[in-house]
Amino acid sequence: MEGQFREMMAAFPTGVSVVTAISEPAGPLGMTCSALCSLSVDPPSLLVCLRAQSPTLAVVAASGAFAVNLLHAGAQPVAALFASGAPDRFDRVTWRPAPLTGSPALTDAAHTIADCVVDQIHPAGDHMIVVGMVRAVERLRDRSALLYGFRQYGHWTHDLAPTV
């Protein structure tokens, strides 16, 4: 069943983000995440699903804050880097503290950044569902988003969007 489930989810393209957090003494941590969705407009909230054993989850829980960096079409190398577990990943990207929480904002890789505080954390299988209250949204660039589906990266640009 696990293999069939993985195949089913691979056939469901989704946007790619990097969830980041920072704390002392751990410093900045982050991981590529495609399990993200909006939850509520009022109040603005979203949820991310992070692996239960993830060091990033531990920092998110301890600090009570995180940033969701929605990656632009040219950021495939950053998505791969943050999926790799490389210990020097923050030395290899441009980032700055998000304005409210200080969570790392990946300024060269993201098209939009949501600065969030943790509202709730719920266990779900081998992951934890983190509900975040969005405190600030920063739009860095327009017209493209990195996607992942069918075990490969793609992109969506404003020029390719369907017209209504």
Backbone torsions as a table, in degrees:
resi	resn	phi	psi	omega
1	MET	NA	-37.5	-179.0
2	GLU	-58.2	-43.4	179.6
3	GLY	-63.5	-42.0	178.5
4	GLN	-65.1	-39.7	178.8
5	PHE	-64.3	-44.7	178.2
6	ARG	-59.7	-42.7	178.4
7	GLU	-63.4	-42.0	178.3
8	MET	-60.6	-46.9	-177.9
9	MET	-71.0	-29.9	176.2
10	ALA	-64.3	-26.6	-179.4
11	ALA	-87.6	12.0	179.5
12	PHE	-118.6	89.4	-177.7
13	PRO	-60.7	144.5	-178.2
14	THR	-147.5	162.6	175.0
15	GLY	-69.7	160.9	-178.1
16	VAL	-116.9	133.3	177.5
17	SER	-132.6	165.2	169.1
18	VAL	-121.2	122.0	177.0
19	VAL	-92.4	128.8	-176.5
20	THR	-128.4	155.5	175.8
21	ALA	-154.4	164.2	179.8
22	ILE	-143.6	144.3	175.2
23	SER	-155.7	162.7	172.3
24	GLU	-97.2	134.5	2.7
25	PRO	-94.3	3.1	-173.8
26	ALA	-64.3	-30.4	-175.8
27	GLY	79.0	-159.4	-178.2
28	PRO	-79.2	138.8	174.7
29	LEU	-134.9	155.9	179.3
30	GLY	-168.8	160.6	-179.8
31	MET	-149.9	147.7	174.4
32	THR	-68.1	138.1	-176.2
33	CYS	-143.3	125.6	173.4
34	SER	-110.5	-3.9	177.9
35	ALA	-93.2	82.6	-174.9
36	LEU	-142.2	138.9	173.0
37	CYS	-155.4	157.2	174.7
38	SER	-72.2	149.9	-178.7
39	LEU	-117.8	-46.2	-175.3
40	SER	-152.9	145.1	174.6
41	VAL	-89.3	-32.0	-177.8
42	ASP	-132.4	96.3	3.6
43	PRO	-81.2	157.6	179.6
44	PRO	-62.4	119.4	-179.7
45	SER	-149.0	156.5	178.3
46	LEU	-142.4	170.0	173.9
47	LEU	-131.8	145.6	174.1
48	VAL	-126.9	146.5	177.9
49	CYS	-111.2	118.0	-176.9
50	LEU	-118.1	142.3	179.1
51	ARG	-56.5	133.7	-174.2
52	ALA	-58.5	-31.9	-178.1
53	GLN	-93.6	8.1	-175.9
54	SER	-70.8	132.5	172.9
55	PRO	-61.0	-31.1	177.7
56	THR	-63.6	-44.0	177.6
57	LEU	-58.8	-42.4	-179.7
58	ALA	-59.4	-40.6	179.8
59	VAL	-72.9	-38.9	175.8
60	VAL	-57.8	-47.9	-178.8
61	ALA	-65.4	-42.8	-177.7
62	ALA	-70.2	-39.4	-176.7
63	SER	-84.8	-24.4	-177.8
64	GLY	75.4	16.7	-177.0
65	ALA	-151.1	156.8	175.9
66	PHE	-162.4	164.3	173.7
67	ALA	-120.2	143.3	172.3
68	VAL	-107.9	115.9	179.8
69	ASN	-101.6	105.4	178.0
70	LEU	-79.9	119.3	-171.4
71	LEU	-81.7	143.2	176.1
72	HIS	-86.1	170.1	-172.1
73	ALA	-58.3	-28.7	-178.9
74	GLY	-87.6	6.6	-172.5
75	ALA	-100.1	20.3	178.5
76	GLN	-55.3	-41.7	177.7
77	PRO	-60.5	-34.0	178.2
78	VAL	-70.0	-40.7	176.5
79	ALA	-59.4	-45.3	179.4
80	ALA	-65.6	-40.0	179.1
81	LEU	-61.2	-45.6	-177.2
82	PHE	-78.4	-11.7	172.0
83	ALA	-88.6	-14.9	-172.3
84	SER	-81.0	-25.2	-174.6
85	GLY	82.6	9.7	179.1
86	ALA	-58.6	128.1	-175.9
87	PRO	-68.1	-20.7	-176.9
88	ASP	-100.8	21.2	-173.0
89	ARG	-58.0	-36.2	-179.4
90	PHE	-75.4	-16.5	173.3
91	ASP	-78.6	-14.1	-174.3
92	ARG	-106.8	4.9	178.0
93	VAL	-132.9	160.6	174.2
94	THR	-90.3	127.0	178.8
95	TRP	-148.7	161.5	174.8
96	ARG	-146.5	162.1	177.6
97	PRO	-66.8	136.2	173.0
98	ALA	-63.9	151.0	-169.6
99	PRO	-61.2	-35.8	-174.7
100	LEU	-98.6	-44.2	-174.9
101	THR	-100.3	-16.8	-176.9
102	GLY	81.6	-0.2	177.2
103	SER	-62.3	147.3	-176.7
104	PRO	-62.8	126.7	173.8
105	ALA	-104.0	118.9	-177.1
106	LEU	-85.1	85.2	-167.1
107	THR	-66.0	-30.6	179.6
108	ASP	-87.4	-18.9	-174.1
109	ALA	-102.9	-23.6	-173.2
110	ALA	-95.6	147.0	169.3
111	HIS	-94.4	-26.2	178.5
112	THR	-148.8	145.8	179.5
113	ILE	-127.9	131.0	173.5
114	ALA	-107.2	123.6	178.9
115	ASP	-96.2	118.0	-168.2
116	CYS	-126.9	152.8	168.2
117	VAL	-114.4	146.5	-178.4
118	VAL	-71.7	129.6	175.2
119	ASP	-101.7	-47.9	-178.7
120	GLN	-148.7	155.3	172.1
121	ILE	-133.7	128.2	-177.4
122	HIS	-125.0	134.4	174.5
123	PRO	-72.0	144.0	177.5
124	ALA	-153.9	94.9	-178.7
125	GLY	62.4	-129.8	-179.4
126	ASP	-89.7	10.9	179.0
127	HIS	-125.2	170.8	173.0
128	MET	-123.4	136.0	175.6
129	ILE	-90.9	119.3	179.5
130	VAL	-106.4	118.9	176.0
131	VAL	-94.0	123.8	-179.3
132	GLY	-116.0	136.1	172.9
133	MET	-89.1	121.2	-177.2
134	VAL	-79.1	119.5	-178.5
135	ARG	-99.7	-23.1	178.3
136	ALA	-157.7	147.1	174.7
137	VAL	-126.6	130.8	178.9
138	GLU	-123.2	119.2	177.9
139	ARG	-92.9	119.9	-176.6
140	LEU	-98.5	-33.6	-179.9
141	ARG	-155.1	168.4	-172.8
142	ASP	-119.8	162.1	160.6
143	ARG	81.4	8.1	173.9
144	SER	-154.6	150.2	176.7
145	ALA	-142.8	139.0	176.0
146	LEU	-80.2	134.3	178.7
147	LEU	-121.0	157.7	174.6
148	TYR	-137.6	128.1	177.4
149	GLY	-168.8	155.2	-178.2
150	PHE	54.1	33.0	177.6
151	ARG	61.5	31.9	175.2
152	GLN	-150.6	158.9	178.4
153	TYR	-87.3	150.1	173.8
154	GLY	-148.0	-169.7	178.1
155	HIS	-151.3	161.7	176.5
156	TRP	-125.3	125.7	175.4
157	THR	-117.4	159.9	179.0
158	HIS	-57.2	-37.2	-179.3
159	ASP	-66.0	-25.2	179.7
160	LEU	-92.8	-8.2	-176.2
161	ALA	-65.3	142.8	177.6
162	PRO	-64.7	147.9	177.5
163	THR	-96.8	151.8	-179.8
164	VAL	-108.4	NA	NA
